[in-house]
Amino acid sequence: MYDVKSMNADDFINHEEILESLEYAEQNKHNRELIEQILEKAKPKKTGRGVECAGLSHREASVLLACDIPEMNEKIYELAREIKQAFYGDRIVMFAPLYLSNYCVNKCVYCPYHMQNKEIPRKKLTQDEVRDEVIALQDMGHKRLAIESGEDPVNNPIEYILECINTIYSIKHKNGAIRRVNVNIAATTVENYRKLKEAGIGTYILFQETYHRESYEVLHPAGPKHNYCYHTEAMDRAMEGGIDDVGLGVLFGLDKYRYEFAGLLMHAEHLEAVHGVGPHTISVPRLRRASDIDPDVFDNGIDDDTFAKIVACIRIAVPYTGMIISTRESEECRAKVIGLGVSQISGGSRTSVGGYAGYSSEDRPHDTEQFDVSDQRTLDEVVKWLMDMGYIPSFCTACYREGRTGDRFMALCKVGQIQNCCHPNALLTLQEYLQDYASPETKKVGEALIDREIQNVPDPKRREKALDYLSRIRNGERDFRF
Ligand code: SAM
C-alpha cells in the first residue's frame, strides 16, 4: 500500500500508486483547466520571507509531463525558466567526475563495468595516481569533484574510498584545492555512510537506475545491487548516518520515462516526509554507448525534446533541488536544458580510471571509459561558452563548508538571501578561476562579466565587501566566501 512515510521501498515507491498517477495524467493531459491550476500552484510567490514556491506532487507533475497541448507546454517551459531564475539566477556550478576504480562485482546489463565484461582492463588508482589525477584536475581549475567507483568489497572497500577522499582533500597544488568531494558509490550500510560523513563528503549520490522493481531485478541480475529494496532504501540509511545532502537520479532509457519520473518525485516526497529535507540534487543521465554496451538494445530511449520536458517538469515540481547533467549530453542539448532548470554541469570530464593525468585535451584514453563522452570540450571552453550565453560559471562550495546543508540551504532560498550570498560567491570563485587557469580570451570575457554582475548584489555592505574580496583575489589571496 502507498505510504510516503513508510521505510519500506515497496510502499514509498508503490507500483500501484505510480500506475494510478500515470492513468490520472493520461486522462487529464488535455484538461486545460486542471493544467492551469497546477501551473498556478507552482508559480513563485512573494511572501513576507522572500520568494517561495510550493512545488508539485508526483501526480500533478505527471499531468504536466503528459500534457500535449502546445501552448500549455510553452507555459510549462516559461514557468520552469522563471523558477530557475528565481532560485539559481544565471549561475551554473561546475564539477568533474573522478573515476577511482572500475572493479565491480555486479552484473548491471547496461554498464560496461559489469563483472563479465572482459573487454575493459580493470584498474584501480593507487594513492599516488589519485594525487596525479587531482593535480591535473586542479590545474584545469576544478574545485568540486564527484568520485565514482564500481562496487567491489575486496578491491574497493570503504577504507579505500575513505583513503582516496583524504588524499584528495590533502592536495594543495599551486593555488589549487578540491573543496568539495561528492561521492557516487554503491548502496552501503549506515555505519559506512557515517564514515563518509566524517570524511567530509558533500553530497552522497546514488542513481536508482530504474524505479520499476521488476525491470530493476532483470537489469541487475546478480551481485549486491540486485537487491532492489536495499538499493532504494539507501538514502534513508545515508540520512540516518548523518549525511543530509543526498542526490537522486534515474538512468533514462532503461524503463518508461513517465514511470521513472513519478518514481523519482515519490522518492523526493518520501525523503522530505521522513527526514524533513528533500534531495539536494537530482541527476538526469541518459544511457550511452560503452564497451560491451549497445544502448539501442534498450528500447526506452528518449529524444531531446522529451528530455527537455522532463527537466522542466522536475524544475517545477522540486524548485529547491539542484539539477545535474553530465558530459553524456551534447553541447546543443546542454544549452537547451540549462535554461530550463539544470544548475550544475561537468566540464572537461574523463570517464576512465586515470583519464586526466598525462593526457592532453585531444588525447583521451578510451580503454577504461565508463561511457562515451558527448561533450568533449575543455573546461575553459565550457566556461567561456557559458559566459557567452549569459551564464555565470561558479566554482562555489561555500554552503556545505559554512554548514548550510540539508534544509538550511533551503532556508537561504526562502529568505531571499541568494542574491546576497550565492551570487557574490559565484563571482569570487569565477575570479579565482580567471586569475589562475583561464585562457586570455576567457579571462577578458569573465572580467567584464564580474564587473557588471557585482553591481547586482542588492545589499550595499555585502557588495562593498565582495568588491574588496575581488581585489584581494586579483592580488593573490584565495578562498573568500559568504
Ligand atoms: N557503482 C555505483 C553504483 O552502483 O551506484 C555508481 C558508480 S557508476 C560509475 C555511476 C552511474 O553511471 C551509474 O549509477 C549508472 O547510472 C551510470 N551508467 C552506467 N552505465 C552507463 C551507460 N552505459 N551510459 C550512461 N550511464 C551509465
Residues whose N, C-alpha, C, O or C-beta is under 5 A from the ligand:
A	BS01	SAM	Y110 C111 P112 E148 S149 G150 E151 N184 I185 A186 F207 L251 P285 R286 L287 R288 A290 I293 Q370 F371
